[in-house]
Amino acid sequence: MLLMMALLLGMASCGNKGKQAPTGDTTRATTTAVAAAYELDSLLLVADNLVDKSVSVRGFVTHTCKHSGKRCFIVGKDGKTSFRVEATGEIGGFNRELVGSEIEVKGVVKERRLTAEFIDRHEKEVNEQQATDEDGSAESCAAELENIQQMRAWMKEHDKGYYSIYYMDGESYEVVENE
């Protein structure tokens, strides 16, 4: 009986050895398992490959929604491209004090596709609004029409029947402390 117990204990310890962490330098394995955060500009270059994947991204907060705090907008170092982050997961909301701060957000990249038909309808609405507006908002309509043209140029350049808008369902974030 004792021999049988010793045999079982020996077999159990051999089976567990494969599950134990290797001895020696485990820092390298841990480091490669945890991906570094994307800078926003870099993330947007490969966003189509990251849809529905969990990533971390860094950017500077330019706006938080005033009433609900359920979304914020970040920009990269170039300050040109904006990226929307929705408050989900551990994020109850984004407070207004974050504006101007650099944050690192962990979450899932999402995509909204604007079809060519949708863009055509939107352009028609903007043109109708521009024709009836006499309150000085013509410049905002002109900016909107320029955005529409940029969307069409992107669609043509990428041979797509839609325009992609990428955003993130943010699960958690941290303020990046400047060193």
N, CA, C and O of each residue as an XYZ file, in Angstrom:
716
protein
N       0.835     -1.191      0.000
C       0.000      0.000      0.000
C       0.881      1.256      0.000
O       0.633      2.197     -0.754
N       1.929      1.257      0.870
C       2.830      2.393      0.917
C       3.578      2.544     -0.402
O       3.814      3.659     -0.867
N       3.943      1.428     -0.995
C       4.634      1.458     -2.275
C       3.736      2.058     -3.352
O       4.199      2.825     -4.197
N       2.474      1.712     -3.321
C       1.517      2.247     -4.293
C       1.350      3.753     -4.123
O       1.275      4.482     -5.112
N       1.293      4.224     -2.887
C       1.161      5.661     -2.622
C       2.407      6.412     -3.084
O       2.303      7.496     -3.658
N       3.577      5.843     -2.837
C       4.821      6.468     -3.265
C       4.883      6.550     -4.780
O       5.347      7.545     -5.337
N       4.414      5.501     -5.444
C       4.391      5.473     -6.902
C       3.443      6.544     -7.440
O       3.780      7.251     -8.390
N       2.272      6.664     -6.841
C       1.293      7.684     -7.266
C       1.814      9.089     -7.029
O       1.633      9.963     -7.877
N       2.458      9.323     -5.892
C       3.039     10.634     -5.611
C       4.143     10.964     -6.603
O       4.245     12.100     -7.065
N       4.964      9.983     -6.930
C       6.034     10.192     -7.906
C       5.469     10.521     -9.281
O       5.992     11.399     -9.967
N       4.412      9.830     -9.691
C       3.788     10.092    -10.987
C       3.132     11.467    -11.001
O       3.196     12.184    -11.999
N       2.509     11.826     -9.901
C       1.846     13.128     -9.822
C       2.861     14.259     -9.906
O       2.624     15.269    -10.569
N       4.002     14.085     -9.225
C       5.014     15.152     -9.275
C       5.638     15.246    -10.657
O       6.002     16.341    -11.086
N       5.772     14.136    -11.363
C       6.294     14.183    -12.732
C       5.316     14.875    -13.659
O       5.723     15.625    -14.547
N       4.036     14.630    -13.462
C       3.013     15.270    -14.291
C       2.951     16.764    -14.066
O       2.632     17.508    -14.994
N       3.248     17.229    -12.860
C       3.192     18.656    -12.554
C       4.412     19.405    -13.038
O       4.349     20.623    -13.210
N       5.527     18.720    -13.264
C       6.741     19.403    -13.693
C       6.552     20.124    -15.005
O       7.144     21.184    -15.207
N       5.743     19.583    -15.910
C       5.500     20.230    -17.189
C       4.716     21.524    -17.037
O       4.769     22.384    -17.916
N       3.998     21.672    -15.950
C       3.166     22.860    -15.751
C       3.868     23.953    -14.967
O       3.383     25.082    -14.909
N       5.007     23.631    -14.362
C       5.708     24.617    -13.565
C       6.425     25.612    -14.460
O       6.816     25.288    -15.582
N       6.592     26.819    -13.958
C       7.351     27.828    -14.697
C       8.797     27.396    -14.773
O       9.332     26.852    -13.807
N       9.441     27.628    -15.905
C      10.842     27.236    -16.015
C      11.699     28.059    -15.071
O      11.395     29.212    -14.762
N      12.774     27.437    -14.625
C      13.677     28.167    -13.745
C      14.593     29.031    -14.588
O      14.744     28.803    -15.788
N      15.193     30.008    -13.969
C      16.089     30.895    -14.714
C      15.386     32.203    -15.033
O      14.544     32.662    -14.261
N      15.729     32.807    -16.172
C      15.225     34.126    -16.547
C      13.836     34.011    -17.173
O      13.709     33.619    -18.333
N      12.797     34.353    -16.410
C      11.431     34.315    -16.936
C      10.978     35.693    -17.387
O       9.891     35.824    -17.949
N      11.774     36.713    -17.157
C      11.402     38.072    -17.545
C      11.164     38.170    -19.041
O      10.206     38.808    -19.479
N      12.015     37.551    -19.817
C      11.904     37.632    -21.268
C      10.577     37.032    -21.748
O       9.915     37.620    -22.603
N      10.183     35.882    -21.217
C       8.937     35.243    -21.621
C       7.748     36.124    -21.256
O       6.812     36.260    -22.043
N       7.779     36.715    -20.079
C       6.698     37.584    -19.647
C       6.631     38.834    -20.514
O       5.548     39.279    -20.895
N       7.780     39.388    -20.820
C       7.823     40.603    -21.625
C       7.270     40.380    -23.009
O       6.547     41.229    -23.530
N       7.596     39.248    -23.621
C       7.092     39.006    -24.970
C       5.608     38.672    -24.966
O       4.929     38.874    -25.973
N       5.087     38.161    -23.840
C       3.669     37.825    -23.778
C       2.810     39.078    -23.661
O       1.655     39.068    -24.088
N       3.340     40.146    -23.099
C       2.591     41.382    -22.924
C       3.039     42.369    -23.995
O       4.178     42.838    -23.982
N       2.143     42.679    -24.916
C       2.501     43.579    -26.014
C       2.549     45.016    -25.528
O       1.784     45.415    -24.651
N       3.438     45.772    -26.096
C       3.543     47.193    -25.771
C       2.349     47.924    -26.359
O       1.727     47.459    -27.314
N       2.042     49.059    -25.782
C       0.923     49.857    -26.267
C       1.275     50.478    -27.612
O       2.409     50.899    -27.837
N       0.297     50.529    -28.496
C       0.458     51.219    -29.773
C       0.393     52.725    -29.537
O      -0.394     53.190    -28.713
N       1.203     53.478    -30.245
C       0.965     54.906    -30.357
C      -0.219     55.005    -31.307
O      -0.331     54.185    -32.219
N      -1.104     55.976    -31.127
C      -2.314     56.058    -31.933
C      -2.008     56.068    -33.426
O      -2.670     55.369    -34.194
N      -1.028     56.838    -33.843
C      -0.700     56.927    -35.264
C      -0.331     55.555    -35.831
O      -0.703     55.231    -36.959
N       0.397     54.752    -35.058
C       0.791     53.411    -35.493
C      -0.400     52.465    -35.536
O      -0.525     51.659    -36.458
N      -1.268     52.563    -34.546
C      -2.439     51.695    -34.496
C      -3.322     51.916    -35.719
O      -3.808     50.955    -36.314
N      -3.530     53.157    -36.091
C      -4.415     53.452    -37.210
C      -3.886     52.907    -38.532
O      -4.668     52.648    -39.447
N      -2.577     52.730    -38.645
C      -2.000     52.164    -39.866
C      -2.352     50.689    -40.042
O      -2.380     50.190    -41.167
N      -2.620     49.991    -38.944
C      -2.922     48.562    -39.006
C      -4.275     48.219    -38.388
O      -4.540     47.056    -38.083
N      -5.118     49.210    -38.203
C      -6.399     49.013    -37.513
C      -7.265     47.951    -38.172
O      -7.967     47.208    -37.484
N      -7.224     47.871    -39.501
C      -8.055     46.874    -40.182
C      -7.693     45.451    -39.767
O      -8.538     44.560    -39.849
N      -6.472     45.219    -39.328
C      -6.045     43.895    -38.858
C      -6.313     43.684    -37.372
O      -6.135     42.577    -36.864
N      -6.735     44.727    -36.675
C      -6.924     44.642    -35.227
C      -8.393     44.655    -34.802
O      -8.684     44.604    -33.607
N      -9.318     44.724    -35.754
C     -10.742     44.782    -35.422
C     -11.126     43.556    -34.599
O     -10.789     42.424    -34.945
N     -11.834     43.806    -33.510
C     -12.298     42.793    -32.554
C     -11.158     42.143    -31.764
O     -11.338     41.075    -31.178
N     -10.000     42.780    -31.749
C      -8.875     42.288    -30.950
C      -8.598     43.259    -29.810
O      -8.819     44.464    -29.926
N      -8.114     42.709    -28.718
C      -7.789     43.510    -27.547
C      -6.374     44.058    -27.683
O      -5.426     43.308    -27.914
N      -6.244     45.375    -27.537
C      -4.945     46.042    -27.647
C      -4.882     47.181    -26.633
O      -5.869     47.502    -25.972
N      -3.711     47.775    -26.530
C      -3.528     48.999    -25.747
C      -3.065     50.085    -26.697
O      -2.280     49.835    -27.612
N      -3.562     51.300    -26.472
C      -3.196     52.429    -27.321
C      -2.960     53.650    -26.444
O      -3.621     53.843    -25.424
N      -1.997     54.472    -26.868
C      -1.688     55.723    -26.165
C      -2.103     56.905    -27.020
O      -1.948     56.895    -28.241
N      -2.629     57.916    -26.361
C      -2.973     59.137    -27.057
C      -3.274     60.245    -26.064
O      -3.365     60.016    -24.858
N      -3.427     61.458    -26.599
C      -3.703     62.635    -25.778
C      -5.191     62.951    -25.839
O      -5.768     63.042    -26.923
N      -5.805     63.115    -24.683
C      -7.240     63.373    -24.606
C      -7.526     64.796    -25.067
O      -6.972     65.756    -24.532
N      -8.402     64.922    -26.069
C      -8.794     66.240    -26.565
C     -10.197     66.625    -26.120
O     -10.547     67.805    -26.090
N     -11.007     65.610    -25.772
C     -12.400     65.891    -25.419
C     -12.959     64.718    -24.619
O     -12.662     63.560    -24.909
N     -13.762     65.026    -23.619
C     -14.569     64.011    -22.944
C     -16.008     64.484    -23.015
O     -16.273     65.683    -22.926
N     -16.931     63.564    -23.173
C     -18.337     63.955    -23.266
C     -18.773     64.587    -21.947
O     -18.627     64.008    -20.871
N     -19.304     65.776    -22.072
C     -19.608     66.632    -20.926
C     -20.672     66.032    -20.001
O     -20.515     66.062    -18.781
N     -21.729     65.500    -20.558
C     -22.857     65.062    -19.729
C     -22.688     63.656    -19.171
O     -22.895     63.433    -17.979
N     -22.313     62.706    -20.025
C     -22.250     61.323    -19.567
C     -20.839     60.853    -19.232
O     -20.664     59.969    -18.393
N     -19.830     61.435    -19.882
C     -18.465     60.960    -19.702
C     -18.240     59.582    -20.289
O     -17.220     58.951    -20.013
N     -19.173     59.107    -21.094
C     -19.113     57.744    -21.623
C     -18.194     57.600    -22.824
O     -18.021     56.494    -23.336
N     -17.602     58.695    -23.282
C     -16.619     58.589    -24.365
C     -15.635     59.724    -24.256
O     -15.901     60.780    -23.683
N     -14.479     59.452    -24.838
C     -13.473     60.494    -24.963
C     -12.844     60.369    -26.333
O     -13.013     59.358    -27.014
N     -12.120     61.393    -26.734
C     -11.421     61.390    -28.009
C      -9.952     61.640    -27.727
O      -9.584     62.530    -26.960
N      -9.117     60.823    -28.375
C      -7.679     60.984    -28.224
C      -7.062     61.266    -29.592
O      -7.618     60.905    -30.629
N      -5.913     61.912    -29.569
C      -5.139     62.148    -30.796
C      -3.726     61.632    -30.557
O      -3.271     61.484    -29.423
N      -3.049     61.364    -31.673
C      -1.660     60.922    -31.597
C      -0.740     62.119    -31.495
O      -1.187     63.253    -31.322
N       0.533     61.857    -31.603
C       1.532     62.920    -31.479
C       1.424     63.939    -32.602
O       1.790     65.100    -32.421
N       0.922     63.515    -33.770
C       0.778     64.469    -34.871
C      -0.400     65.412    -34.653
O      -0.493     66.454    -35.303
N      -1.302     65.050    -33.738
C      -2.434     65.903    -33.406
C      -3.477     66.033    -34.496
O      -4.392     66.848    -34.372
N      -3.367     65.254    -35.562
C      -4.268     65.399    -36.703
C      -5.440     64.430    -36.683
O      -6.554     64.799    -37.054
N      -5.203     63.199    -36.256
C      -6.225     62.164    -36.355
C      -6.831     61.878    -35.000
O      -6.118     61.642    -34.025
N      -8.150     61.901    -34.945
C      -8.881     61.676    -33.709
C      -9.378     60.230    -33.657
O      -9.668     59.628    -34.691
N      -9.474     59.685    -32.456
C      -9.898     58.306    -32.233
C     -10.847     58.299    -31.051
O     -10.513     58.814    -29.984
N     -12.022     57.723    -31.227
C     -13.047     57.693    -30.177
C     -12.849     56.469    -29.289
O     -12.582     55.370    -29.774
N     -12.983     56.678    -27.982
C     -12.918     55.588    -27.014
C     -14.217     55.598    -26.222
O     -14.565     56.596    -25.591
N     -14.928     54.480    -26.261
C     -16.179     54.319    -25.509
C     -15.863     53.736    -24.135
O     -15.006     52.861    -24.011
N     -16.554     54.221    -23.103
C     -16.341     53.729    -21.740
C     -17.126     52.431    -21.552
O     -18.356     52.430    -21.518
N     -16.386     51.328    -21.432
C     -16.983     50.028    -21.122
C     -16.101     49.367    -20.075
O     -15.158     49.990    -19.589
N     -16.382     48.136    -19.720
C     -15.542     47.404    -18.768
C     -15.421     48.123    -17.436
O     -16.425     48.493    -16.827
N     -14.192     48.320    -16.987
C     -13.927     48.969    -15.697
C     -14.106     50.483    -15.744
O     -14.113     51.137    -14.702
N     -14.249     51.041    -16.933
C     -14.338     52.496    -17.063
C     -15.780     52.937    -16.825
O     -16.673     52.636    -17.617
N     -15.991     53.647    -15.734
C     -17.325     54.182    -15.456
C     -17.596     55.423    -16.289
O     -18.743     55.715    -16.627
N     -16.548     56.142    -16.614
C     -16.660     57.358    -17.407
C     -15.318     58.065    -17.438
O     -14.410     57.748    -16.670
N     -15.212     59.027    -18.338
C     -14.002     59.829    -18.471
C     -14.303     61.213    -17.909
O     -15.245     61.868    -18.355
N     -13.512     61.667    -16.930
C     -13.784     62.990    -16.363
C     -13.098     64.078    -17.185
O     -12.134     63.815    -17.904
N     -13.595     65.271    -17.073
C     -13.123     66.401    -17.877
C     -11.684     66.783    -17.566
O     -11.014     67.392    -18.401
N     -11.201     66.438    -16.383
C      -9.828     66.768    -16.017
C      -8.802     66.016    -16.863
O      -7.622     66.368    -16.843
N      -9.219     64.997    -17.602
C      -8.306     64.236    -18.455
C      -7.877     65.007    -19.703
O      -6.855     64.683    -20.308
N      -8.646     66.020    -20.089
C      -8.323     66.767    -21.300
C      -6.906     67.325    -21.197
O      -6.553     68.000    -20.229
N      -6.100     67.024    -22.224
C      -4.704     67.440    -22.254
C      -3.745     66.378    -21.741
O      -2.539     66.482    -21.960
N      -4.260     65.356    -21.060
C      -3.422     64.288    -20.518
C      -3.175     63.208    -21.558
O      -3.986     62.993    -22.460
N      -2.044     62.537    -21.418
C      -1.798     61.349    -22.231
C      -2.301     60.146    -21.443
O      -1.992     59.999    -20.260
N      -3.077     59.285    -22.102
C      -3.586     58.085    -21.447
C      -3.224     56.856    -22.270
O      -2.996     56.930    -23.478
N      -3.180     55.726    -21.575
C      -3.033     54.433    -22.232
C      -4.316     53.671    -21.956
O      -4.666     53.413    -20.804
N      -5.010     53.314    -23.025
C      -6.299     52.646    -22.914
C      -6.165     51.209    -23.391
O      -5.580     50.942    -24.440
N      -6.710     50.295    -22.615
C      -6.794     48.894    -23.026
C      -8.235     48.632    -23.426
O      -9.169     48.996    -22.712
N      -8.402     47.993    -24.582
C      -9.750     47.700    -25.027
C      -9.759     46.951    -26.343
O      -8.734     46.439    -26.793
N     -10.938     46.895    -26.957
C     -11.143     46.148    -28.194
C     -11.404     47.126    -29.333
O     -12.287     47.979    -29.246
N     -10.626     46.989    -30.401
C     -10.784     47.847    -31.578
C     -12.067     47.452    -32.318
O     -12.336     46.269    -32.531
N     -12.838     48.443    -32.697
C     -14.092     48.236    -33.418
C     -14.060     49.029    -34.716
O     -13.249     49.941    -34.880
N     -14.939     48.676    -35.627
C     -15.008     49.356    -36.912
C     -16.468     49.644    -37.256
O     -17.344     48.799    -37.073
N     -16.704     50.830    -37.746
C     -18.013     51.194    -38.305
C     -17.771     51.519    -39.767
O     -16.905     52.328    -40.102
N     -18.540     50.884    -40.630
C     -18.373     51.101    -42.065
C     -19.482     51.987    -42.596
O     -20.668     51.705    -42.424
N     -19.069     53.065    -43.245
C     -20.020     53.949    -43.920
C     -20.040     53.550    -45.387
O     -19.031     53.662    -46.084
N     -21.191     53.085    -45.852
C     -21.296     52.642    -47.237
C     -21.306     53.846    -48.177
O     -21.570     54.973    -47.758
N     -21.017     53.592    -49.445
C     -21.045     54.643    -50.465
C     -22.446     55.258    -50.536
O     -22.584     56.466    -50.723
N     -23.469     54.441    -50.389
C     -24.851     54.940    -50.424
C     -25.124     55.882    -49.250
O     -25.764     56.920    -49.418
N     -24.645     55.521    -48.080
C     -24.814     56.372    -46.911
C     -24.121     57.717    -47.131
O     -24.683     58.769    -46.826
N     -22.904     57.675    -47.658
C     -22.144     58.897    -47.903
C     -22.850     59.764    -48.938
O     -22.882     60.987    -48.796
N     -23.417     59.152    -49.980
C     -24.174     59.899    -50.998
C     -25.376     60.612    -50.373
O     -25.617     61.788    -50.646
N     -26.124     59.897    -49.537
C     -27.293     60.506    -48.865
C     -26.854     61.653    -47.962
O     -27.499     62.701    -47.921
N     -25.762     61.451    -47.245
C     -25.264     62.491    -46.343
C     -24.847     63.737    -47.132
O     -25.141     64.860    -46.724
N     -24.169     63.534    -48.250
C     -23.756     64.665    -49.081
C     -24.978     65.444    -49.579
O     -24.965     66.675    -49.606
N     -26.009     64.738    -49.963
C     -27.243     65.389    -50.435
C     -27.850     66.237    -49.316
O     -28.279     67.367    -49.551
N     -27.882     65.688    -48.101
C     -28.418     66.431    -46.951
C     -27.594     67.684    -46.664
O     -28.151     68.746    -46.385
N     -26.288     67.564    -46.731
C     -25.406     68.710    -46.461
C     -25.614     69.783    -47.518
O     -25.680     70.969    -47.194
N     -25.717     69.381    -48.771
C     -25.949     70.355    -49.851
C     -27.292     71.056    -49.689
O     -27.391     72.259    -49.928
N     -28.325     70.320    -49.287
C     -29.648     70.928    -49.050
C     -29.587     71.906    -47.880
O     -30.174     72.987    -47.936
N     -28.884     71.528    -46.831
C     -28.744     72.402    -45.661
C     -27.979     73.666    -46.035
O     -28.341     74.765    -45.615
N     -26.927     73.506    -46.822
C     -26.109     74.646    -47.223
C     -26.931     75.629    -48.061
O     -26.743     76.841    -47.952
N     -27.835     75.120    -48.890
C     -28.657     75.973    -49.744
C     -29.667     76.792    -48.937
O     -30.047     77.889    -49.345
N     -30.103     76.251    -47.780
C     -31.131     76.949    -46.995
C     -30.562     77.738    -45.820
O     -31.270     78.563    -45.241
N     -29.308     77.507    -45.456
C     -28.709     78.202    -44.306
C     -28.285     79.615    -44.671
O     -27.615     79.854    -45.675
N     -28.698     80.530    -43.825
C     -28.265     81.907    -43.988
C     -27.688     82.440    -42.686
O     -27.548     83.649    -42.504
N     -27.355     81.525    -41.785
C     -26.870     81.934    -40.463
C     -25.355     81.861    -40.312
O     -24.841     81.897    -39.193
N     -24.643     81.761    -41.419
C     -23.188     81.731    -41.347
C     -22.617     80.352    -41.140
O     -21.414     80.218    -40.913
N     -23.445     79.312    -41.210
C     -22.928     77.960    -41.006
C     -22.454     77.323    -42.308
O     -22.177     76.124    -42.348
N     -22.361     78.112    -43.366
C     -21.910     77.595    -44.659
C     -20.499     77.031    -44.562
O     -20.169     76.058    -45.241
N     -19.661     77.641    -43.715
C     -18.300     77.118    -43.601
C     -18.274     75.741    -42.966
O     -17.415     74.929    -43.311
N     -19.199     75.446    -42.036
C     -19.243     74.095    -41.473
C     -19.724     73.100    -42.518
O     -19.270     71.956    -42.541
N     -20.648     73.530    -43.391
C     -21.090     72.670    -44.488
C     -19.944     72.422    -45.469
O     -19.792     71.311    -45.976
N     -19.151     73.437    -45.734
C     -18.012     73.287    -46.632
C     -16.998     72.304    -46.052
O     -16.427     71.493    -46.782
N     -16.779     72.377    -44.750
C     -15.860     71.439    -44.091
C     -16.407     70.019    -44.171
O     -15.655     69.070    -44.390
N     -17.698     69.880    -43.996
C     -18.328     68.560    -44.084
C     -18.214     67.993    -45.495
O     -17.947     66.805    -45.673
N     -18.417     68.847    -46.495
C     -18.273     68.403    -47.884
C     -16.826     68.001    -48.181
O     -16.592     67.060    -48.939
N     -15.869     68.693    -47.600
C     -14.459     68.328    -47.758
C     -14.192     66.949    -47.135
O     -13.462     66.137    -47.704
N     -14.790     66.694    -45.962
C     -14.653     65.377    -45.323
C     -15.222     64.277    -46.226
O     -14.634     63.204    -46.360
N     -16.350     64.556    -46.828
C     -16.978     63.585    -47.733
C     -16.058     63.292    -48.910
O     -15.917     62.138    -49.316
N     -15.440     64.313    -49.453
C     -14.513     64.103    -50.572
C     -13.298     63.288    -50.133
O     -12.806     62.451    -50.890
N     -12.816     63.527    -48.922
C     -11.688     62.755    -48.403
C     -12.080     61.283    -48.205
O     -11.274     60.385    -48.449
N     -13.308     61.046    -47.765
C     -13.790     59.674    -47.609
C     -13.834     58.973    -48.960
O     -13.408     57.825    -49.088
N     -14.344     59.660    -49.951
C     -14.421     59.067    -51.292
C     -13.023     58.791    -51.855
O     -12.802     57.764    -52.495
N     -12.096     59.697    -51.618
C     -10.725     59.493    -52.091
C     -10.106     58.274    -51.413
O      -9.418     57.486    -52.061
N     -10.348     58.115    -50.106
C      -9.835     56.953    -49.381
C     -10.434     55.671    -49.950
O      -9.724     54.687    -50.154
N     -11.745     55.684    -50.206
C     -12.418     54.503    -50.751
C     -11.823     54.124    -52.112
O     -11.607     52.946    -52.396
N     -11.566     55.118    -52.936
C     -11.004     54.856    -54.257
C      -9.579     54.326    -54.139
O      -9.207     53.359    -54.803
N      -8.793     54.967    -53.292
C      -7.394     54.562    -53.103
C      -7.280     53.132    -52.586
O      -6.368     52.399    -52.969
N      -8.213     52.736    -51.709
C      -8.169     51.405    -51.103
C      -9.093     50.405    -51.807
O      -9.214     49.257    -51.380
N      -9.740     50.849    -52.886
C     -10.644     49.999    -53.668
C     -11.702     49.338    -52.778
O     -11.898     48.123    -52.806
N     -12.368     50.170    -51.996
C     -13.398     49.698    -51.066
C     -14.732     50.366    -51.390
O     -14.762     51.490    -51.889
N     -15.826     49.677    -51.107
C     -17.158     50.231    -51.283
C     -17.691     50.848    -50.004
O     -18.892     51.085    -49.875
N     -16.796     51.110    -49.054
C     -17.179     51.689    -47.768
C     -16.004     52.487    -47.216
O     -14.867     52.349    -47.668
N     -16.309     53.324    -46.229
C     -15.287     54.082    -45.520
C     -15.271     53.579    -44.084
O     -16.318     53.519    -43.440
N     -14.113     53.221    -43.581
C     -13.984     52.675    -42.229
C     -13.728     53.768    -41.205
O     -12.893     54.650    -41.403
N     -14.463     53.687    -40.115
C     -14.213     54.528    -38.949
C     -13.868     53.581    -37.813
O     -14.684     52.748    -37.418
N     -12.653     53.713    -37.289
C     -12.201     52.848    -36.214
C     -12.371     53.561    -34.876
O     -12.178     54.772    -34.771
N     -12.732     52.792    -33.866
C     -12.863     53.303    -32.510
C     -12.573     52.159    -31.555
O     -12.253     51.055    -31.996
N     -12.676     52.400    -30.270
C     -12.348     51.373    -29.288
C     -13.404     51.311    -28.199
O     -13.877     52.338    -27.711
N     -13.766     50.090    -27.825
C     -14.523     49.870    -26.599
C     -13.473     49.747    -25.503
O     -12.886     48.683    -25.309
N     -13.241     50.849    -24.786
C     -12.207     50.878    -23.759
C     -12.623     50.105    -22.532
O     -13.742     50.262    -22.043
N     -11.734     49.273    -22.031
C     -12.030     48.461    -20.848
C     -11.371     49.006    -19.591
O     -11.904     48.854    -18.492
N     -10.206     49.643    -19.749
C      -9.517     50.276    -18.628
C      -8.531     51.282    -19.195
O      -8.159     51.210    -20.366
N      -8.113     52.217    -18.357
C      -7.104     53.196    -18.806
C      -6.272     53.664    -17.631
O      -6.668     53.562    -16.470
N      -5.108     54.180    -17.975
C      -4.226     54.801    -16.983
C      -3.691     56.086    -17.577
O      -3.446     56.173    -18.780
N      -3.510     57.084    -16.725
C      -2.872     58.317    -17.147
C      -1.381     58.045    -17.227
O      -0.800     57.483    -16.298
N      -0.752     58.442    -18.336
C       0.681     58.249    -18.524
C       1.399     59.417    -17.860
O       1.179     60.580    -18.200
N       2.252     59.083    -16.917
C       3.015     60.113    -16.220
C       4.214     60.487    -17.056
O       4.956     59.606    -17.489
N       4.424     61.748    -17.295
C       5.602     62.208    -18.055
C       6.843     62.030    -17.193
O       6.860     62.362    -16.008
N       7.870     61.499    -17.822
C       9.100     61.194    -17.081
C      10.039     62.358    -17.042
O      11.118     62.261    -16.457
